[in-house]
Amino acid sequence: MSKKKERKIDLNDLTPEEACKLEIAEEIGVYDKVMEGGWRVLSAKESGRIGGILSKRKRAREKQEAQNENAK
């Protein structure tokens, strides 16, 4: 198994993307599961749902930033 998958989630050293993923995990009810066993314990359906929501938020944020730049 790769080193990335073996490392525990450190709440004090999160990238912005990891923080967003944890926020989404909490919203869909799998936060405790992730904190106990890491991301690898999620089912494909749960992982896909997190990825889909993450992508949707990223697109919305980029669209908002583009609109803000056009307004200037």
N, C-alpha and C positions, 0 to 999 in steps of 0.2 A: 504494500500500500504506500502511496506517496506521502511525503512528509506533510504536505498541506492538509491532507485528509486526517492525519494522525494528531495534529495540534489541536489543543483545546481552544475554545473561544474565550479570548481575553477581553472583558468588557471595558478595560481601561485603555486598550490599544486597538480601537476599531477604525477601519477605513470608513469613509462616508457611505460606500456601497454596502458594507457589512452592517452598518447601523440601520440602514434602510431595510435590508433583508430581515434583520431581527424585529424591526417595527412591524413589518408585514407578517412575519411568523406569529407575533403576538396577536395581531388582528384576526388571523385565521385559526388561532387556537393551537398552534404547534410549538409555541415558545418553550414550554417546559421540556418537551421532547427534544428539542434542539440543544437546550442547555445541558441536559443529561448525557446525551450521546453524540452530539455534534450533528453536522449537516447530513452525514452519511446514513443516519437512521430514518430519514424521511423517505416516504414512498415516492415513486416517480410522479404520481398525481400531485402530491403536496409540493414537491420541488418545482414542478411545472407551473403550478398555481402561483408560487412565490415569484418565479421568473417572469411570468406573464404580467403580474401586477407591477413588478419592478420596471419592466420595459414600458408599460403604459405610463407610469409616473415619469420616467425619464423623457419620453416623447413629449408629455405635457409640459415638463419643466423647460425643455429646449424650445418648444413653441412659445411659451410665455417669455423666455429670454429674447427670442427673435422679435416678438411684438414690442417688447420694451425698448429694444435697440432701434426699431423703426419709428417709435414714437419720439425719439430724441431729435 
